[in-house]
Amino acid sequence: MHNNKKHLPPRFLAAAFASVSALGLSGAAEAEIMLYDKDQTTFSTDGYINAFYVNSKVDREGEQFDRRQSRVKMGFLPNYIGFNMGKQVDDLKLGARASFWVTINDSETNGTDTAIDVRQFYGTVANPEWGEVLIGKDFGLFARSNILLDELLAGYGQVSDTLGLVDGGGVSFGNIGSGYPYPFPTSQITYRTPVMDGLRVAVGIMDPVDTNDSSPTGKAYQENPRTESEITYQFDLAGAQIYSWVNGSYQTSDNTDSTVKSVTSKGVGYGVQAKLGGWSLTGSGFQAKGINPFFTNNAGEPVLRNVDSDGYLLQGSYKFGKNRVALSYGKTKDDGNGAVGSGADYKTRGVALFHDVNDNLKLVAEYNQFSIDGHEGSAQNEDTDTLAVGAVLTW
């Protein structure tokens, strides 16, 4: 049995997601409020607030874990407030975004202290002819559209007790770890082409991360930055709107100790979403080697191996009037870089109902089932069923 030397503790796993991204709302807010617009200079704000009543039934190996737990907490997306700046200077469009992510249910451990994380702090330089350059901190490109187009993004998602999420002070995981990894915010320099007949290409260099052992006799290092990219293509076909994508990541981590093996981390993500009338169908997946199947930046720096992980997410939804019903099934198969060092299958099934009270207020009801099936024995197995009912307010 393999055990990573630096597994992420459950408390860190939960805290790391206190600010899991509102990717679908990040670049351009759904309902931003313009605070200033004069002399080709703009300043606006946008925000997201949500809270759910949650009831989870936990069934794990060992009766000491089995219980039914009620919570009042935020969902898959955290609460945040963002500020957007823009200025036209000759033929250049200068922009910037700063967003602050707030957890609402950490008072049991932190008292009146509230975790506020900065997950976006970047500037952009753009021109319609040659595209855009982004500098600063933003979400990564690998697995970006996989999570961006998740039909349950504004819902709740899985809360694995093994990962410390049932009792944790952060958000739930949605389909992270059971369908796709999370494109963690990271410092980067990224270039995006203009949209060319529906086609757009993004290529960036990211701050690299340690993936092999740093011990008293050796130090992990990376000669080159991590590279990530994404190609998206949007088009119409037989009356349907199609959005397709492929993205990837590559990095090598070496070590000054010659006895420590290098880890080459590489992955590819892909997917397609089709919308026709009130119907929406989405299928996505990823394949990776030497990558943490939960976090693309290997948060917490657990020691990884050159082993495989892959996953997929299948979803469908139907919108009628102010209501939308969504079904979801996701699975990640990991050979040992995830929470279970000996490898496991992680699955999430979910159904959700979204009701738009108006353009800024949404009511949500969701039921999901999460499971872990260990590859070597049943000691790590888990089945957690969760009911969540809540509301989402945006501006």
N, C-alpha and C positions, 0 to 999 in steps of 0.2 A: 504493500500500500504506500502510495506517495503522499507526503504531506508537505505543502509549501511552508518554507521557514517563516514567512511573514504574512500569514493569512490575515485578511481584514477582520477585525473584531466586529461583532454585530452592532455595537454602538457607533462605530465609525461608518459602517455601511449605511445606517439610518441617517446619520448626520450628513454624510456626503451628499445625500439627496434632499437635504433641506432646501435646495435650490435647483432641483431638476428643471430643465428649461421649458419655458413656454415658447417652444420653437415656432409654433404656428402663429404666434403673436409678436415675435421678436423684431424682425426687420421693419415691418410696417404695421402699426397697431390697427386692430379691427375698428376701434372707435376713438381715435386720438382726439385730444382737445387742443386746439391751436391757441397758444398763449401770446405769441408775437409773430407778426407777419408784416414786415416793412423793409423797404430798401433792399429787396432780394435776400433778406435774412429771416429765417423762421426758427421758432422755438415751440415745441409741443410736448405734451405729456400723455401717457397711456398707463393703464393699470389693470390688475386682475386680482380679484378677491374671491375665495371660495371656502366653504366649510361643509363637512359631511357628518351625519350621524352614521356610525359604522358598528357592525356586529360581526365578529369573526369567530368561527368554530375551528379550533386547532386539533389535529390528530397526528401525533408524531410517535416515533418509536420510543417507548418509555412513557408510562402513565403520568409521570410527574409533569409532562408538558401539556397534556390534554385538558382543554378548558374552552369556555366561551367568553370572549372579551368584548366589551363595549367601549367605544371611543367617540370623541367629538374632535375631528381633526381635518386638516386640509387634504385635498386629493392628490392625484398624479401631478398636477401642476401646482407649484407653490404660489403664494401671494406675492405680488411684486408691484413696483412703480417704476416707470421708465421715463427718461427725458431724451428728446430728439432735437438735434440742432442742425441747421442747414444754411449755407451761404453760397450764392453764385458769385464767382470772381472771374470775370472775363469768360473764357470757354470752359472753366473748371467748376464743377459742383462739389463743394466741400461739405462733409457731413460728419456727425458724431452721434453716438448713443451711449448712455450710461443707464444701467438698470440695477435695482436693488431688491433683493429677494428676502422675504420675511417669513419665518416660521411662526405659527400661531399656537403650537401645542408643545412647547418645551418648558413650561413653567414648573412642572413637577421636579425637574432636575436643575433648572436655572433660576428659579424664583421669578423676579420681575425682569431679569435679563432676557433679551430676545435676540436670537441669531439673525443678523442681517448680512447677507453675502452679496458681493459685487460679482456678477457673472458675465456682465457685458460692460466693457469700457473700451471703445474703439473709435477710430476716425476713418473716414473714407474720402478718396479723391476720385472723381468720376468725370467721364466725358462720353457723350453718346456715340462717338466714332470709335473709341478704342476700349471702352469698358470701365472697370472700377478696380481700385486697389484698396484693400482694407488692412489697417495696421492696428494692433492692440489685442484685446481679449474678447473672444467670441466662441460660439459653439463650433465643434469640428465639422469636417466634411464627410468623413467616413461614417455611415449609418445616419446621416443627417435627414434625408428625405424619408428613411424608414420610420423614424419617430415623428417627423413633421406631419406625415399623412396618416398617422394612426387614427382610426375612427373613434377611439375612446380617449383621445387626448384630454378632453375636458371632463373625463370621468374619474374613476378611482383606481381600478386595477389591483394587481396582486400585492399581498402583504405577507411574505414568507416569515414564519416565526423563526426558522433557522437563521435567517438574515437579520433578525432583530426588529422586523418592521411592525409586527402586531403591537408591541409596546413602545416602539421608537418615537422620537420627537420630531422626525422629519416627515417627508411625504411618503406616499405609497410608490410602488415601482411601475405601475401600469403594465406594459409588456416588456420592460427592460429585464434582460436575463431569460426571457421566455419568448424570443422572437427576434430581438435585436440587442446590441450593446448600446449604451448611452454615449452620444458624441460630446464628451465632457468639455466644458469651456476651457480654452487654453490660449496662451499667447501665440500669435501667428502673424504672418504676412501673406495675404491671399489676393490673388488676381482673378477677376471674373470678366469674361467677355461680355459684350452687348448681347441681347437676345436676338438671334439671327433666324428668322422664320421658325420660332419656337424652340430653337436649340441654344443652350447656354453651357459654357464650360467654366469650371472653377478649379484652380490649382493653388495650393498653399504649402508653405513650410511652417511646421509647428515646433514648439519647444519639445525636445525629445525627453523620454522618461526612462528610468532604470527598470529593467525587466529581469536582470540576473543578479546574482548574489553580491552584496557588498559586505565583506567580512574583514576581520583584522588583518588578513593577509592579502586582501585584494580590494579593488575599487571598480565598480561598474562605471562605464563611460560610453559615449556615443560620438563618433567622429563626425557624423552628419546629422542634420535635423530630421525629424519625422516628416515625411511628405504625405499629403492627403489630397484627394481630388474628387470632383463629382461632375458628371455630365447629365444634364436634364433635357428632355425633349417633350414639348407639349404640342398636340395637334388634334384635329377633329377627324372622326372616322364614322361614317354612316349615322350621323346625327349625335354621336357620343363625343364627349370631351375626354381625351386621353392624356395622362401625364405619366411619363416613364423616366427612369433614372438608373444610373450605375455609379457607384462611388468606391473608393479604395484608400488604403493606407499602407505605408511601408517604413520600417525602421529596423536597424541592427544595433544591439547593445552588446558591447565587448566588456572585458575585464582585465585588469592589470595582473591578476592571478591566472597564469596559463592553465591551471587545472580546472578553472571554471569555464564551462562552455558558453559560447556566444549564443544569444537568442535573437533570431530574425523574426520580427513580428510583421505579418502581412495579412491583409484581409480585403475582401471585396463585398460590397452590398449592392442590391438591385431591387427593382420593383416596378409595378405598373398600377395605376389607378384609372378606372373608367367610370364616367358619370353619364347617365342618360335619364332625363326626366328627374324623377325623385329617387332613382336607384344609384347606388355607388358600390363598386366592387374593387377591392384592393388586395393585391398579393405582393409580398416582399420577402426577402431572405438575405442571408449573408453566409459566407464561408471564410474561415480565418485559421491561421496557425500562429502560435506564440502570442496570442492576444487574450487579455482578460475579457471573458464573455459578458461581463456586466459594465465595465468602464473602459472606454477606448484609450484613456490616458493612464491606465493601470494605477488608479488612485490607491494610495497607501503603500505602493511599491511592493506588493507580494512578489515572490520569486516565481517567474513563469518558466515554462518549458516549451520546446518546439513540438507541441501537440495540437491536435485539431479541435475546432469548435465550429458548429454550423447551426443555423436556425432559420425558421420561416414564420410568417404571420399571414393568416388568411382572414379577411373581413368582408362583411357586406352590410349595407344599411339602406333604409328606405325612409324618405322624408315625405310626410303628408301634412299639409297645413303648417301648424307651428310645432309639429312633433317629428321626431326622428328616432327610429329603432335601429340598433346596431348589434350585430353578432360578431364574435371574435374568437379565433383559436390560434394560439402561438406556442412554439416549441423551440427550445435550444438544447442541443446535444453537445456536451463538453467532455473532453477526455482528461481533464484534470487541472485546468487553470482557473476554475471557478470556485464557488464556496465549498464544494465537496472535492477534496484533493485527489480522490481516486476516480473522479469522473461521475457524471450524473446527467439525467434528462430532466429538464425543467419545463413544465407545461402550465399554460393559463387558458381557461375557457371563460368567456364572459358574454353577458347580454345586458344592454343598457337602453334606457328610454330618456331622451332629451326633449324638454318642452321649452320653447322660447316664449317667455312672457312678453318680452319686447326685444328691441335690438341690443339691449344692455344687460338683461337679466334672463338667466336660464336655470330651470329646475332639472335635476338629474336623479335617476334611480338606476342602480346597477347591482347585478349579482355576478360573482365570479368564483371560479374554483381553481386553486393552484396546487401543483403537486411536484415533489422531488422524488425521483426514482434512482437510487444509487446504483452504479455499475458493479460494485463489489459488496454485496450484502444489503441488508435493510436498515442498518443503523442510522443512516442519514435520511431515510424516507420521511415524507411529510405530505399531508393533505390538509389544506386550509380553505374553507369556504367563507366568503365574505359578502354581506349585504351592506350597501352604502346608499344613503339618501341625502341629497344636499342641494345647494344653490351656488351659482356662479354669477358674479357681477363684474362687468368689464366697462372700461371707458378708454 
